[in-house]
């Protein structure tokens, strides 16, 4: 389950709506790392992830009055983070059908043994859009319809991006394993 | 990456489920610096900006309703005596004083002078709305741990009680309202 799935008592949300600083600190400390990690995964850039964390938390203060409690608070806050991150992706004017590097070419730069950085590097090798789709689908549990809405694209776009990115990730990890076996 | 995750990937190309598990097992990262100071500053600024906008109409309403409430506190024909603030309640703006003033208004509103008078549908609706707001404030008060927040909530509650008194007074007893405004009673006839 996503690291964002942290239930917050209704009393804490009421205190947050009332502008109580202690409640804000409590919520911030709970969601600081999930929000930062999510932004980092989507953007692939630590500095931009820091800015997304900042902007998303400010948006939380500004919009908490609009939270009605129909859905879990963590899902509401996560969507704010996703929107902030994807807005930055759109500003980069990325080509949504951007191709990722060939696995063989990428594998030459990898260490011979599988280590803790393999999956990290494989993710980094994906385009920001493909990586975002992978992360939202596999980790955050978004549906293709929800991903399509986030990117303002079609469901087919989400499915295609996920299929391609999953294939590339498998290839990258398989090539890495193959190289490790023959080292 | 944990050993079990390394083994998971080393055992072969992951299927979707394995890929999901591997991704979920990736560690969380901490930001290089906390943004909490910026949030605290924004929160304080937001509260300052909202405060004047909220208090101007409430203060005006409080002034009007204070006029309307005056006859109820002084009238000799009240069915039940109305409590008046004891001499020890100083209007010094402290939380204790605000709580005491809340109690005085609640006593006045519970008295027969308010409770037995008929209300128009519009006034009854307005009164019910204010009572709902008071109920919400009571909920917030029960959860408030910060003294400043509590004081702010008691102040808001007092204003709402004053508004409620004004609604009940002005809508149901035009004579008393008129008396408060130095106007002749409704059955006054010109010769």
Interface residues (C-beta under 8 A of the other chain):
Chain A: X1 X2 X3 X11 X14 X15 X18 X19 X20 X21 X22 X24 X25 X28 X32 X33 X34 X36 X37 X40 X46 X49 X50 X53 X54 X57 X58 X61 X62 X114 X115 X116 X117 X118 X119 X120 X134 X135 X138 X139 X166 X169 X170 X171 X173 X174 X177 X180
Chain B: X1 X2 X5 X6 X9 X10 X12 X13 X14 X16 X19 X20 X22 X23 X24 X26 X28 X29 X30 X31 X32 X33 X34 X35 X36 X38 X39 X40 X42 X43 X44 X46 X47 X50 X139 X140 X143 X144 X145 X146 X149 X153
